[in-house]
Amino acid sequence: MQIEDSKILITGGGTGIGLALARQLVARGARVAICGRRPEVLERTAAELGVLAIPCDVADEDQVTRMYARLDEAFGGIDALINNAAFGYRASLLDTDRASFESVLATNVTGAMLVGREAAKRMVARSSGSIVNVGSTAARRGYPGGGAYAASKFALSGLTECWRAELRTAGVRVMQINPSEVITPFGGREDQTERPDRLRAVDVAQLVIACLEMDDRGFVTEATLWATNPVS
């Protein structure tokens, strides 16, 4: 896929990995749209980068439908979707609140499905396109307190594999990127100090873009990104 002049949607594009992706893709000449639930954050990013900002809660089907209508009008479709919107909730099984648990699944799984479905409709119609699901190393191994988040990322892996089997013959590539812990505001963390034992958002962005840039005759099905020398 040629990044220059391509049209790319990034969910959760106002901060963290999504913001790093938007910066990198704009620098390479892509036309980028970002979505998220906080209009003020999107507007700030749009002003900085010149991207199209669309407020959208990906867990709300009507909002997703309206977002794609605006994308169709502004871009005439998209060449790639980066399914990045997600959040976490940490609690032991004994302390897990049902509403919080279901809220994580609504965004991280149902939201990914809703946005992916609309992208796939358009990509299948023209027999080309790429979908990148941003997963996590939590999609491969659980950890104490991670029931909601890990469950959502395990589920995302299942979606990715099913979509790949369904869409590959239509010329649509489906990939998943699994980063380990990244220095971002994810999960409400306040301390975002640079650390040598944690990945940066730009590291994940570079891997996603490398996968997208591969010639369309091939694709990386899944890639996992770890910090080289974690101290904890």
N, C-alpha and C positions, 0 to 999 in steps of 0.2 A: 504494500500500500504506500502510495506517495503521500507524505504528510502535507506538503505545500498545496494549498488550495482545497484540501479536504475539509469536510464539514463534520464536526465532532461534538457530541453531547456528553457532558460530564455531570453526573448526579453528585450532589454533595460537593459542588465545585467552589464554594466560597472560602473554605479554609482547608488547612492540612494538606493531605495528598491531592485532593481535588484542585486546590489552588496551585500547588506546585505543577500539576499536570497542565492546567490552563496556561501558566506562564511559559512552560517549555513548548507547548504546542503552538501558541501564538508566535513565539520566537522563530518557529520553523515555518511560519506562513499559513497555518491552518485557520479556518474560520471556526470559532469555538462558541458553543452555548453552554451555560452552566445553570443548574437549578439547585434550589435548597429551600428550607423553610423560613429563613430569616431574610426578609427583603433588604434590610439595611446592610447586611454583610454582602449580599449579592451586588447591591448598588456600588459599594466601595470597590469590589473587585472589578466590576464592569468599568468603572471610571479609571481604574489603574491600567487595565489591560485592553480595553476596547472590545470586550466580549459581549455576547447577547446574554442577558440575565433574565431568567424566568422563575419567579417564585412558584414553588411547587412542593407539596408534601407527596412523596412518591407512594405513600401508603393509601392515598386517596385517588380512586380510579377516575373520578370526574376531573380532578386537577391534572392527572397525567394525560387524559384525553385532550384537555385544553392546551396543555404544554405542547403536545405534538402538532396540534392545529397551528399554533404560533410558529413552531419550527418549520412546518411545511410551507407556511406563507413567507417566512424570512429566508430560509435556506433551500427550499425545494427538496427537503429530505436530508438524511445524514448518511455519511459513509461509515461512521464508527460510533458506537455507544460505549462509554466507560461507566459501568455500574458501580459507583463508589460510595453512594449514600449509605451510611450505617452508623449505629451508636451502640454503646455497651451498657451493661447493667451487671454489677457484681454483687452476688449474694450467695450464701450457702443454700443448699436445698432446704434446710430447716427454716431459713429466713426468707425464702423466695416469695415475693408478692406476685399474685397471678396477673394483675393489671400491668405491672412493669415487665414481666416476662413476655406477655402477649404483645406489648408495645414494641419490644425489640424485634420479635418475629415479624410484626406488621411492616416495619421499615426494611429490615435486613433481608427478608425472604419474600414476603408478598410484594413489597415495593419493587424489589429487583425483578420479580416476575412481570409486574404490570408495565414497567418501563421497557423491559426486554421484549415483551410480547409486541408492543407497538413498534419498536425498532425492527423486529423480525418481519412483521407484515410488510414493511417498506423494503427491506433488504431482499426478501424472497421474491418480491415482484420484479426486481431488477437483477436478480441473480448475483448479488455481490454485497459485501459489507463485513464488518468485524464487530463482535461484541466481546468486551473484556470485563469480566466480573472480578472485582477486587475482594479477595477472600482474606485469609489470615492463616498463620500457622495453627491457630485455634481450630481450623477446619480439619486438622489431622490429629490433634491431641488435646484432650480436655485438661482442665486445671482447677484447683479448688476455687470455688466462687464463680466459676465461669459458665455455669450451666446454660444461662440464657444466650450469651454471646456465642459460645462454642456450638450450641445447638443450631443457632442461626447460620453459622458458617459451614457446619457439616451439611446443612440443608442446601446452602448455596452451591456447594460442590456437587450435590446430587442434581440440582437444576442444570448446572453447567454441563455435566455429562449427558443428560437427556437432550438438552438443546443441541449439543454438538452432534449427537446421533441423528437428530431430526433435520438439522439445517445444513449439514456438511454437503449433502448432494445438491443443495440449492446454491452452492457457491458462497455460503456464509460461514465465516470462521468464528468459533466460540472458544475463548481462552479464559484461564483463571490465574491470577497472580496472588500468591500467599506471602505477605511480608510478616516478619516477626515484629517485635515492638518498635514503634516509630515515634519520634519526637513530634507530637502534634497536640492540639487541644482536645483530642479524643477522650471521651469519658469524663469531661470536666476537669482534667488535670490542669493545674495552674502553673506548675514548674515546667517550663519548656526549654530549660538550659541545654545548650549543645553538650552532648556526651559521646565519648568515643565508643561506648558499648551499646549504643542505640542507633537504629537507622534514622536517616533524615527523610522527610517527605520527598525531596528531590531524588533520592536514591530509588524510591519506588517509581516515581514518574519516569526516570530514565529507563527502567526495565520495561514498563508498559509501552513506552514509545518504541523501544527496540523490537518488541514483539509485533507492534503494529506495522513497523517499517519493513518487515520481511516481505518479500515478493508474495503476491497473493496465491501462488501455486502451492505454498506451504504455510504452516503455522505451528506455533508452540502451543501444545494443548494446555500445559500447566507449568508454572515456574514458582519456585519458593525462594525467598530472599531472606537471608539471615545476617545479623551483625556478626562480623568476623570474630571478635574476641569479647564476648559479653562477660561482665564481672559478676553478674547476678542472674 
